[in-house]
């Protein structure tokens, strides 16, 4: 999350966010106190409340940060490829790479947001919906150009995102297998689910 050459106020906000990732990922939402984040970030309560009115607000900001990062990086990866299935390969590889790189953020967005109430659930579902829309658009394009058989793209996209979430959430809890090792089998499974066989 660190960005070079930030102005002092932006640097403080970033320090607070990065500290919050560590504390939330370690202690969980309920056991985290604002004082824990302030201590981890070596800032003050005044600085914290200047940027974030509450613990809930910083938690939601982290969820949004991860969703924005995931969506933008996946889009960039897909735009570099012309063919529909190559785009899906790039998207899957990028998504798993980001989950691996930002494990703390992934844990906050995909695991800890579950069961915390309507506002948190809405954010978690929004992340899934954004991923689903990306996958759906590429599946529709691949079906249109004949790369894959005709299909109900939205249902398929939701199933794909669900499978990805399950693999990632298991890894968040256990650390195994490494996400990069999951990629080939996950890719084969997803392709078989739409009637495409590929030996890689």
C-alpha positions in Angstrom: 0.0 0.0 0.0 3.0 2.3 0.5 3.2 5.1 -2.1 6.5 7.1 -2.6 6.7 10.9 -2.4 3.5 11.4 -0.4 2.8 14.8 1.2 3.0 14.6 5.0 -0.8 14.5 5.6 -1.2 11.7 3.0 1.7 9.9 4.5 0.1 9.9 7.9 -3.2 8.6 6.5 -1.3 5.8 4.7 0.6 4.9 7.9 -2.6 4.6 9.8 -4.2 2.4 7.1 -1.1 0.1 6.9 -1.1 -0.2 10.7 -4.8 -1.0 10.7 -4.2 -3.8 8.2 -1.7 -5.4 10.6 -3.8 -5.0 13.7 -7.1 -6.1 12.1 -5.4 -9.1 10.5 -3.9 -10.1 13.8 -6.6 -9.3 16.3 -9.8 -9.4 14.3 -12.3 -6.6 14.1 -14.0 -6.9 17.5 -10.8 -7.2 19.5 -9.1 -4.3 17.7 -9.2 -0.9 19.5 -8.4 2.4 18.0 -5.6 2.7 20.5 -4.0 -0.4 19.0 -4.0 1.2 15.5 -2.7 4.5 16.9 0.2 2.7 18.7 1.1 0.5 15.6 1.1 3.6 13.4 3.1 5.8 15.8 0.5 8.6 15.4 -2.1 10.1 17.7 -5.7 9.6 18.4 -6.3 13.1 16.9 -4.6 12.0 13.7 -6.7 8.9 13.5 -10.0 10.7 14.1 -9.0 13.4 11.6 -9.0 10.8 8.8 -11.4 8.2 10.1 -14.5 9.0 12.3 -14.5 5.4 13.8 -13.0 2.0 13.7 -15.8 0.9 11.4 -14.9 3.7 8.9 -11.2 2.6 8.7 -12.3 -1.1 8.3 -14.6 -0.2 5.4 -11.9 2.1 3.9 -9.6 -0.9 3.9 -12.2 -3.1 2.2 -12.8 -0.4 -0.4 -9.0 0.0 -1.0 -8.6 -3.7 -1.6 -11.6 -3.9 -3.9 -10.3 -0.9 -6.0 -6.9 -2.4 -6.2 -8.2 -5.8 -7.2 -10.5 -4.4 -9.9 -8.0 -2.0 -11.4 -5.1 -4.5 -11.6 -7.3 -7.2 -13.1 -8.6 -4.8 -15.7 -5.1 -3.7 -16.6 -4.0 -7.4 -16.9 -6.9 -8.2 -19.2 -6.4 -5.2 -21.4 -3.0 -6.5 -22.3 -4.5 -9.6 -23.9 -6.6 -9.7 -27.1 -8.2 -13.2 -26.8 -11.0 -13.9 -24.4 -9.5 -16.9 -22.7 -6.1 -15.3 -22.5 -7.8 -12.4 -20.7 -9.3 -14.9 -18.2 -5.9 -16.5 -17.6 -4.4 -13.1 -16.9 -7.3 -12.1 -14.6 -6.9 -15.3 -12.6 -3.2 -15.1 -12.3 -3.4 -11.4 -11.3 -6.1 -12.0 -8.7 -4.2 -14.8 -7.0 -1.1 -12.8 -7.1 -2.8 -9.8 -5.4 -4.4 -12.0 -2.7 -1.0 -13.5 -2.0 0.7 -10.1 -1.9 -2.0 -8.4 0.2 -3.0 -11.3 2.5 -3.9 -8.9 5.4 -6.2 -6.9 3.2 -7.7 -10.0 1.7 -8.4 -11.3 5.2 -10.2 -8.1 6.1 -12.3 -7.9 2.9 -13.2 -11.6 2.5 -13.1 -13.2 6.0 -13.5 -10.6 8.7 -16.3 -8.7 7.0 -18.6 -11.8 7.3 -21.1 -11.6 10.1 -20.2 -8.1 11.3 -23.6 -6.6 10.2 -25.4 -5.2 7.3 -22.9 -2.4 6.4 -20.0 -4.8 6.3 -21.9 -7.5 4.4 -22.9 -4.9 1.8 -19.2 -4.1 1.3 -18.2 -7.7 1.0 -21.0 -8.4 -1.5 -20.0 -5.3 -3.5 -16.5 -6.8 -3.9 -17.9 -10.0 -5.1 -20.3 -8.2 -7.5 -17.5 -6.2 -9.0 -15.4 -9.3 -9.6 -18.5 -11.1 -11.0 -19.2 -8.2 -13.4 -15.6 -8.3 -14.7 -15.7 -12.1 -15.2 -19.2 -12.0 -16.7 -18.2 -9.4 -19.4 -15.2 -11.5 -20.4 -17.2 -14.7 -20.6 -19.8 -13.0 -22.7 -17.0 -11.7 -25.0 -15.4 -15.2 -25.2 -18.8 -16.8 -26.0 -19.5 -14.1 -28.7 -16.1 -14.7 -30.5 -16.6 -18.5 -30.3 -13.8 -19.2 -27.8 -16.2 -21.0 -25.5 -19.7 -22.5 -25.9 -22.8 -20.4 -25.2 -23.6 -20.1 -21.5 -25.4 -18.1 -18.9 -22.6 -15.7 -18.2 -23.8 -14.2 -14.9 -24.5 -17.5 -13.2 -21.2 -18.9 -14.5 -19.3 -15.8 -13.3 -20.8 -16.0 -9.8 -19.8 -19.7 -9.6 -16.2 -18.8 -10.7 -15.9 -16.0 -8.2 -17.3 -18.4 -5.5 -14.7 -21.0 -6.4 -11.9 -18.4 -6.3 -13.1 -17.1 -2.9 -13.2 -20.6 -1.4 -9.6 -21.3 -2.5 -8.4 -18.0 -1.3 -10.2 -18.1 2.1 -8.8 -21.6 2.7 -5.4 -20.3 2.0 -5.9 -17.2 4.3 -6.8 -19.6 7.2 -4.2 -22.3 6.5 -1.4 -20.8 4.3 -1.5 -23.9 2.2 -1.2 -24.7 -0.6 0.5 -21.5 -1.8 -1.9 -19.7 -4.1 0.5 -19.9 -7.1 0.4 -23.7 -6.7 -3.4 -23.6 -6.8 -3.5 -21.8 -10.2 -3.1 -24.7 -12.7 -5.8 -26.9 -11.1 -8.1 -24.0 -10.4 -7.8 -22.9 -14.1 -8.5 -26.4 -15.3 -11.5 -26.7 -13.1 -13.0 -23.4 -14.2 -12.4 -24.2 -17.9 -13.9 -27.6 -17.6 -17.0 -26.0 -16.0 -17.7 -24.2 -19.3 -16.8 -27.1 -21.6 -13.3 -26.2 -22.4 -10.5 -28.7 -22.1 -7.0 -27.4 -21.9 -3.9 -29.4 -21.1 -1.3 -27.2 -19.4 
